[in-house]
Amino acid sequence: MKIKDLNGCTIEFTNLNEAIQITRRYKQYEHQNKGFSELDKKLNRYWTDLYEKLSRMKNNMSTDTNI
């Protein structure tokens, strides 16, 4: 399966549930050093966007199978 990230790059993955778990974890990470707060905001937006796209994909797949 494939998905586009915020930068327009295609990300390919083979396990949707694992990809969701990984992005859920990554969107919560932040540096202890507050000097990285701007980077942390950008990374949070990136991982949150991927997480939401993957979650929508999973929901759409489960909705499609319930028809």
PDB file as gemmi writes it, atoms N, CA and C in Angstrom:
CRYST1    1.000    1.000    1.000  90.00  90.00  90.00 P 1                      
ATOM      1  N   MET A   1       0.844  -1.168   0.000  1.00  0.00           N  
ATOM      2  CA  MET A   1       0.000   0.000   0.000  1.00  0.00           C  
ATOM      3  C   MET A   1       0.891   1.234   0.000  1.00  0.00           C  
ATOM      4  N   LYS A   2       0.318   2.333  -0.487  1.00  0.00           N  
ATOM      5  CA  LYS A   2       1.072   3.584  -0.572  1.00  0.00           C  
ATOM      6  C   LYS A   2       0.230   4.744  -0.066  1.00  0.00           C  
ATOM      7  N   ILE A   3       0.938   5.776   0.408  1.00  0.00           N  
ATOM      8  CA  ILE A   3       0.297   7.000   0.876  1.00  0.00           C  
ATOM      9  C   ILE A   3       1.255   8.159   0.610  1.00  0.00           C  
ATOM     10  N   LYS A   4       0.726   9.359   0.413  1.00  0.00           N  
ATOM     11  CA  LYS A   4       1.563  10.551   0.204  1.00  0.00           C  
ATOM     12  C   LYS A   4       1.725  11.286   1.529  1.00  0.00           C  
ATOM     13  N   ASP A   5       2.955  11.707   1.821  1.00  0.00           N  
ATOM     14  CA  ASP A   5       3.188  12.474   3.042  1.00  0.00           C  
ATOM     15  C   ASP A   5       2.974  13.961   2.778  1.00  0.00           C  
ATOM     16  N   LEU A   6       3.200  14.785   3.783  1.00  0.00           N  
ATOM     17  CA  LEU A   6       3.005  16.240   3.662  1.00  0.00           C  
ATOM     18  C   LEU A   6       3.886  16.869   2.592  1.00  0.00           C  
ATOM     19  N   ASN A   7       5.013  16.256   2.312  1.00  0.00           N  
ATOM     20  CA  ASN A   7       5.948  16.791   1.327  1.00  0.00           C  
ATOM     21  C   ASN A   7       5.654  16.294  -0.083  1.00  0.00           C  
ATOM     22  N   GLY A   8       4.616  15.472  -0.220  1.00  0.00           N  
ATOM     23  CA  GLY A   8       4.260  14.932  -1.525  1.00  0.00           C  
ATOM     24  C   GLY A   8       5.027  13.679  -1.901  1.00  0.00           C  
ATOM     25  N   CYS A   9       5.814  13.174  -0.971  1.00  0.00           N  
ATOM     26  CA  CYS A   9       6.570  11.940  -1.222  1.00  0.00           C  
ATOM     27  C   CYS A   9       5.682  10.728  -0.959  1.00  0.00           C  
ATOM     28  N   THR A  10       5.868   9.703  -1.758  1.00  0.00           N  
ATOM     29  CA  THR A  10       5.108   8.485  -1.589  1.00  0.00           C  
ATOM     30  C   THR A  10       5.784   7.581  -0.566  1.00  0.00           C  
ATOM     31  N   ILE A  11       5.014   7.157   0.414  1.00  0.00           N  
ATOM     32  CA  ILE A  11       5.485   6.248   1.448  1.00  0.00           C  
ATOM     33  C   ILE A  11       4.812   4.903   1.181  1.00  0.00           C  
ATOM     34  N   GLU A  12       5.611   3.857   1.075  1.00  0.00           N  
ATOM     35  CA  GLU A  12       5.070   2.530   0.825  1.00  0.00           C  
ATOM     36  C   GLU A  12       5.171   1.709   2.106  1.00  0.00           C  
ATOM     37  N   PHE A  13       4.111   0.974   2.423  1.00  0.00           N  
ATOM     38  CA  PHE A  13       4.097   0.144   3.614  1.00  0.00           C  
ATOM     39  C   PHE A  13       3.350  -1.157   3.312  1.00  0.00           C  
ATOM     40  N   THR A  14       3.626  -2.156   4.105  1.00  0.00           N  
ATOM     41  CA  THR A  14       3.009  -3.462   3.862  1.00  0.00           C  
ATOM     42  C   THR A  14       2.014  -3.855   4.946  1.00  0.00           C  
ATOM     43  N   ASN A  15       2.107  -3.232   6.119  1.00  0.00           N  
ATOM     44  CA  ASN A  15       1.233  -3.601   7.226  1.00  0.00           C  
ATOM     45  C   ASN A  15       0.568  -2.333   7.756  1.00  0.00           C  
ATOM     46  N   LEU A  16      -0.710  -2.158   7.443  1.00  0.00           N  
ATOM     47  CA  LEU A  16      -1.430  -0.942   7.825  1.00  0.00           C  
ATOM     48  C   LEU A  16      -1.503  -0.778   9.329  1.00  0.00           C  
ATOM     49  N   ASN A  17      -1.819  -1.833  10.057  1.00  0.00           N  
ATOM     50  CA  ASN A  17      -1.930  -1.721  11.516  1.00  0.00           C  
ATOM     51  C   ASN A  17      -0.607  -1.331  12.161  1.00  0.00           C  
ATOM     52  N   GLU A  18       0.481  -1.899  11.676  1.00  0.00           N  
ATOM     53  CA  GLU A  18       1.801  -1.551  12.210  1.00  0.00           C  
ATOM     54  C   GLU A  18       2.151  -0.100  11.875  1.00  0.00           C  
ATOM     55  N   ALA A  19       1.836   0.336  10.673  1.00  0.00           N  
ATOM     56  CA  ALA A  19       2.103   1.727  10.278  1.00  0.00           C  
ATOM     57  C   ALA A  19       1.326   2.698  11.166  1.00  0.00           C  
ATOM     58  N   ILE A  20       0.100   2.353  11.495  1.00  0.00           N  
ATOM     59  CA  ILE A  20      -0.706   3.206  12.384  1.00  0.00           C  
ATOM     60  C   ILE A  20      -0.077   3.257  13.772  1.00  0.00           C  
ATOM     61  N   GLN A  21       0.353   2.119  14.293  1.00  0.00           N  
ATOM     62  CA  GLN A  21       0.986   2.084  15.615  1.00  0.00           C  
ATOM     63  C   GLN A  21       2.255   2.925  15.649  1.00  0.00           C  
ATOM     64  N   ILE A  22       3.072   2.808  14.615  1.00  0.00           N  
ATOM     65  CA  ILE A  22       4.333   3.557  14.557  1.00  0.00           C  
ATOM     66  C   ILE A  22       4.067   5.056  14.501  1.00  0.00           C  
ATOM     67  N   THR A  23       3.149   5.476  13.627  1.00  0.00           N  
ATOM     68  CA  THR A  23       2.887   6.918  13.512  1.00  0.00           C  
ATOM     69  C   THR A  23       2.233   7.459  14.774  1.00  0.00           C  
ATOM     70  N   ARG A  24       1.410   6.650  15.443  1.00  0.00           N  
ATOM     71  CA  ARG A  24       0.796   7.086  16.709  1.00  0.00           C  
ATOM     72  C   ARG A  24       1.890   7.375  17.735  1.00  0.00           C  
ATOM     73  N   ARG A  25       2.885   6.503  17.791  1.00  0.00           N  
ATOM     74  CA  ARG A  25       4.010   6.704  18.722  1.00  0.00           C  
ATOM     75  C   ARG A  25       4.834   7.924  18.343  1.00  0.00           C  
ATOM     76  N   TYR A  26       5.206   8.022  17.061  1.00  0.00           N  
ATOM     77  CA  TYR A  26       6.104   9.083  16.617  1.00  0.00           C  
ATOM     78  C   TYR A  26       5.500  10.467  16.786  1.00  0.00           C  
ATOM     79  N   LYS A  27       4.190  10.600  16.640  1.00  0.00           N  
ATOM     80  CA  LYS A  27       3.594  11.937  16.748  1.00  0.00           C  
ATOM     81  C   LYS A  27       3.643  12.464  18.180  1.00  0.00           C  
ATOM     82  N   GLN A  28       3.959  11.601  19.139  1.00  0.00           N  
ATOM     83  CA  GLN A  28       4.036  12.023  20.542  1.00  0.00           C  
ATOM     84  C   GLN A  28       5.449  12.365  20.995  1.00  0.00           C  
ATOM     85  N   TYR A  29       6.442  12.039  20.179  1.00  0.00           N  
ATOM     86  CA  TYR A  29       7.832  12.283  20.569  1.00  0.00           C  
ATOM     87  C   TYR A  29       8.157  13.772  20.562  1.00  0.00           C  
ATOM     88  N   GLU A  30       8.987  14.166  21.510  1.00  0.00           N  
ATOM     89  CA  GLU A  30       9.543  15.517  21.499  1.00  0.00           C  
ATOM     90  C   GLU A  30      10.858  15.527  22.259  1.00  0.00           C  
ATOM     91  N   HIS A  31      11.699  16.465  21.885  1.00  0.00           N  
ATOM     92  CA  HIS A  31      12.999  16.588  22.539  1.00  0.00           C  
ATOM     93  C   HIS A  31      12.838  17.156  23.950  1.00  0.00           C  
ATOM     94  N   GLN A  32      13.721  16.773  24.825  1.00  0.00           N  
ATOM     95  CA  GLN A  32      13.725  17.373  26.159  1.00  0.00           C  
ATOM     96  C   GLN A  32      14.286  18.793  26.094  1.00  0.00           C  
ATOM     97  N   ASN A  33      15.214  19.019  25.168  1.00  0.00           N  
ATOM     98  CA  ASN A  33      15.813  20.339  24.977  1.00  0.00           C  
ATOM     99  C   ASN A  33      14.807  21.225  24.245  1.00  0.00           C  
ATOM    100  N   LYS A  34      14.337  22.265  24.883  1.00  0.00           N  
ATOM    101  CA  LYS A  34      13.321  23.154  24.304  1.00  0.00           C  
ATOM    102  C   LYS A  34      13.835  23.926  23.088  1.00  0.00           C  
ATOM    103  N   GLY A  35      15.137  23.872  22.836  1.00  0.00           N  
ATOM    104  CA  GLY A  35      15.698  24.497  21.646  1.00  0.00           C  
ATOM    105  C   GLY A  35      15.218  23.825  20.360  1.00  0.00           C  
ATOM    106  N   PHE A  36      14.636  22.668  20.495  1.00  0.00           N  
ATOM    107  CA  PHE A  36      14.127  21.932  19.347  1.00  0.00           C  
ATOM    108  C   PHE A  36      12.613  22.070  19.193  1.00  0.00           C  
ATOM    109  N   SER A  37      11.991  23.009  19.885  1.00  0.00           N  
ATOM    110  CA  SER A  37      10.527  23.093  19.900  1.00  0.00           C  
ATOM    111  C   SER A  37       9.938  23.335  18.509  1.00  0.00           C  
ATOM    112  N   GLU A  38      10.583  24.155  17.681  1.00  0.00           N  
ATOM    113  CA  GLU A  38      10.065  24.385  16.322  1.00  0.00           C  
ATOM    114  C   GLU A  38      10.161  23.115  15.479  1.00  0.00           C  
ATOM    115  N   LEU A  39      11.262  22.412  15.584  1.00  0.00           N  
ATOM    116  CA  LEU A  39      11.413  21.139  14.880  1.00  0.00           C  
ATOM    117  C   LEU A  39      10.370  20.140  15.373  1.00  0.00           C  
ATOM    118  N   ASP A  40      10.163  20.096  16.684  1.00  0.00           N  
ATOM    119  CA  ASP A  40       9.174  19.186  17.250  1.00  0.00           C  
ATOM    120  C   ASP A  40       7.774  19.482  16.723  1.00  0.00           C  
ATOM    121  N   LYS A  41       7.433  20.751  16.543  1.00  0.00           N  
ATOM    122  CA  LYS A  41       6.126  21.122  15.993  1.00  0.00           C  
ATOM    123  C   LYS A  41       5.986  20.618  14.554  1.00  0.00           C  
ATOM    124  N   LYS A  42       7.036  20.792  13.763  1.00  0.00           N  
ATOM    125  CA  LYS A  42       7.008  20.327  12.375  1.00  0.00           C  
ATOM    126  C   LYS A  42       6.892  18.809  12.305  1.00  0.00           C  
ATOM    127  N   LEU A  43       7.664  18.127  13.137  1.00  0.00           N  
ATOM    128  CA  LEU A  43       7.617  16.669  13.152  1.00  0.00           C  
ATOM    129  C   LEU A  43       6.259  16.168  13.638  1.00  0.00           C  
ATOM    130  N   ASN A  44       5.692  16.856  14.621  1.00  0.00           N  
ATOM    131  CA  ASN A  44       4.375  16.470  15.108  1.00  0.00           C  
ATOM    132  C   ASN A  44       3.325  16.618  14.006  1.00  0.00           C  
ATOM    133  N   ARG A  45       3.383  17.712  13.245  1.00  0.00           N  
ATOM    134  CA  ARG A  45       2.447  17.900  12.126  1.00  0.00           C  
ATOM    135  C   ARG A  45       2.610  16.786  11.100  1.00  0.00           C  
ATOM    136  N   TYR A  46       3.857  16.453  10.788  1.00  0.00           N  
ATOM    137  CA  TYR A  46       4.154  15.418   9.802  1.00  0.00           C  
ATOM    138  C   TYR A  46       3.579  14.073  10.230  1.00  0.00           C  
ATOM    139  N   TRP A  47       3.904  13.628  11.453  1.00  0.00           N  
ATOM    140  CA  TRP A  47       3.466  12.313  11.914  1.00  0.00           C  
ATOM    141  C   TRP A  47       1.963  12.282  12.175  1.00  0.00           C  
ATOM    142  N   THR A  48       1.401  13.383  12.639  1.00  0.00           N  
ATOM    143  CA  THR A  48      -0.048  13.440  12.841  1.00  0.00           C  
ATOM    144  C   THR A  48      -0.776  13.334  11.514  1.00  0.00           C  
ATOM    145  N   ASP A  49      -0.269  14.004  10.490  1.00  0.00           N  
ATOM    146  CA  ASP A  49      -0.872  13.922   9.159  1.00  0.00           C  
ATOM    147  C   ASP A  49      -0.850  12.484   8.647  1.00  0.00           C  
ATOM    148  N   LEU A  50       0.296  11.818   8.745  1.00  0.00           N  
ATOM    149  CA  LEU A  50       0.386  10.423   8.305  1.00  0.00           C  
ATOM    150  C   LEU A  50      -0.551   9.531   9.117  1.00  0.00           C  
ATOM    151  N   TYR A  51      -0.582   9.732  10.422  1.00  0.00           N  
ATOM    152  CA  TYR A  51      -1.441   8.931  11.287  1.00  0.00           C  
ATOM    153  C   TYR A  51      -2.910   9.085  10.880  1.00  0.00           C  
ATOM    154  N   GLU A  52      -3.336  10.313  10.639  1.00  0.00           N  
ATOM    155  CA  GLU A  52      -4.726  10.559  10.260  1.00  0.00           C  
ATOM    156  C   GLU A  52      -5.051   9.943   8.901  1.00  0.00           C  
ATOM    157  N   LYS A  53      -4.137  10.037   7.957  1.00  0.00           N  
ATOM    158  CA  LYS A  53      -4.358   9.442   6.635  1.00  0.00           C  
ATOM    159  C   LYS A  53      -4.452   7.926   6.729  1.00  0.00           C  
ATOM    160  N   LEU A  54      -3.563   7.332   7.493  1.00  0.00           N  
ATOM    161  CA  LEU A  54      -3.580   5.877   7.658  1.00  0.00           C  
ATOM    162  C   LEU A  54      -4.847   5.422   8.378  1.00  0.00           C  
ATOM    163  N   SER A  55      -5.254   6.174   9.399  1.00  0.00           N  
ATOM    164  CA  SER A  55      -6.471   5.830  10.137  1.00  0.00           C  
ATOM    165  C   SER A  55      -7.703   5.923   9.234  1.00  0.00           C  
ATOM    166  N   ARG A  56      -7.756   6.975   8.415  1.00  0.00           N  
ATOM    167  CA  ARG A  56      -8.871   7.096   7.457  1.00  0.00           C  
ATOM    168  C   ARG A  56      -8.869   5.931   6.477  1.00  0.00           C  
ATOM    169  N   MET A  57      -7.682   5.550   6.031  1.00  0.00           N  
ATOM    170  CA  MET A  57      -7.571   4.427   5.102  1.00  0.00           C  
ATOM    171  C   MET A  57      -8.131   3.152   5.749  1.00  0.00           C  
ATOM    172  N   LYS A  58      -7.771   2.915   6.993  1.00  0.00           N  
ATOM    173  CA  LYS A  58      -8.258   1.727   7.694  1.00  0.00           C  
ATOM    174  C   LYS A  58      -9.775   1.794   7.861  1.00  0.00           C  
ATOM    175  N   ASN A  59     -10.289   2.959   8.248  1.00  0.00           N  
ATOM    176  CA  ASN A  59     -11.733   3.110   8.417  1.00  0.00           C  
ATOM    177  C   ASN A  59     -12.461   2.890   7.102  1.00  0.00           C  
ATOM    178  N   ASN A  60     -11.908   3.408   6.020  1.00  0.00           N  
ATOM    179  CA  ASN A  60     -12.529   3.224   4.702  1.00  0.00           C  
ATOM    180  C   ASN A  60     -12.520   1.755   4.302  1.00  0.00           C  
ATOM    181  N   MET A  61     -11.444   1.067   4.615  1.00  0.00           N  
ATOM    182  CA  MET A  61     -11.355  -0.356   4.291  1.00  0.00           C  
ATOM    183  C   MET A  61     -12.393  -1.161   5.079  1.00  0.00           C  
ATOM    184  N   SER A  62     -12.555  -0.826   6.357  1.00  0.00           N  
ATOM    185  CA  SER A  62     -13.517  -1.569   7.164  1.00  0.00           C  
ATOM    186  C   SER A  62     -14.947  -1.211   6.769  1.00  0.00           C  
ATOM    187  N   THR A  63     -15.180   0.030   6.336  1.00  0.00           N  
ATOM    188  CA  THR A  63     -16.505   0.433   5.871  1.00  0.00           C  
ATOM    189  C   THR A  63     -16.835  -0.278   4.572  1.00  0.00           C  
ATOM    190  N   ASP A  64     -15.840  -0.387   3.685  1.00  0.00           N  
ATOM    191  CA  ASP A  64     -16.052  -1.047   2.403  1.00  0.00           C  
ATOM    192  C   ASP A  64     -16.407  -2.516   2.586  1.00  0.00           C  
ATOM    193  N   THR A  65     -15.856  -3.157   3.610  1.00  0.00           N  
ATOM    194  CA  THR A  65     -16.122  -4.581   3.807  1.00  0.00           C  
ATOM    195  C   THR A  65     -17.478  -4.818   4.464  1.00  0.00           C  
ATOM    196  N   ASN A  66     -18.057  -3.756   5.056  1.00  0.00           N  
ATOM    197  CA  ASN A  66     -19.356  -3.887   5.719  1.00  0.00           C  
ATOM    198  C   ASN A  66     -20.521  -3.659   4.765  1.00  0.00           C  
ATOM    199  N   ILE A  67     -20.239  -3.360   3.533  1.00  0.00           N  
ATOM    200  CA  ILE A  67     -21.310  -3.088   2.556  1.00  0.00           C  
ATOM    201  C   ILE A  67     -21.932  -4.371   2.078  1.00  0.00           C  
TER     202      ILE A  67                                                      
END                                                                             
